[in-house]
Amino acid sequence: MKYYILLMFMMCLSLSANAQIDNKRKSIVIPAVESKKDSADISPLTPSKPIENKNFGLNTPRVSPNLEFPKKEFSMFPEEQFGNPGELYEKRINKNIENLKLSPEEVEQRNGSTTDQFLGDFKSKAKFVNVIYRDHGYVDGDLIQVRINDDIIYPRVFLNGGYSGFKLDLKPGFNKIDFVALNQGDSGPNTAEFKVIDDNGFIVSHNQWNLATGVKATIIVVKE
């Protein structure tokens, strides 16, 4: 029995020694080598390019720090037309003050009649008459509409400095002619001079009007 135990002990020692020898043979030692640091092999850091915003296909705008903006102040009034915006209102106030010094008839003459004007009725045996008219004041863009017996014959007529007009064949009885002021031109009011001349060259009617916008002047030619 002692012999068996001794044998087993010797075998264990033998196996342990072999394991240590094998481990020493299989281990490989690699000596450490210091790397050479050469500054020439390292590229210096350079600033990267601006990052582009790829959202929705738009690039980030680049604004120059030296960008100069105009220092002119913003104005709602063109300098060529209004040196001082208060002048426009001053003229209106002065005009209103002047109107206070005038009689109602003079104010109406200056600013134009605001009520329809009846300029008379005239009898004639003529077959036709020529109706002519012109701007008797400053030609400033006055426009009128011509109606015959309430029918619109000429919807838009520009008044020049010279006479223009139309031929009207008279019907038995009343022939009503209306001149309607469509505007007051640039200076106001709507001013015109007109003549009604029969087929023999005689003047049936000759008069003037000063009308506000929308007001009409009326004459009636009665054919006997």
Secondary structure, DSSP 4 states (H G I P E B T S, - for coil): -HHHHHHHHHHHHHHHHHHHHHHHHH--PPPP-PPP--GGGSPPP-PPPPPP--GGG-PPP---TT-----PPP-SS-TTT-S-THHHHHHHHHHHHHHHTS-HHHHHHHH-BSS-EEEEEEEE--SEEEEEEE-SS--S--EEEEEETTEEEEEEEE--SS-EEEEEEPPSEEEEEEEEE---TTTSSEEEEEEEEETTS-EEEEEEEEE-TT-EEEEEEEE-
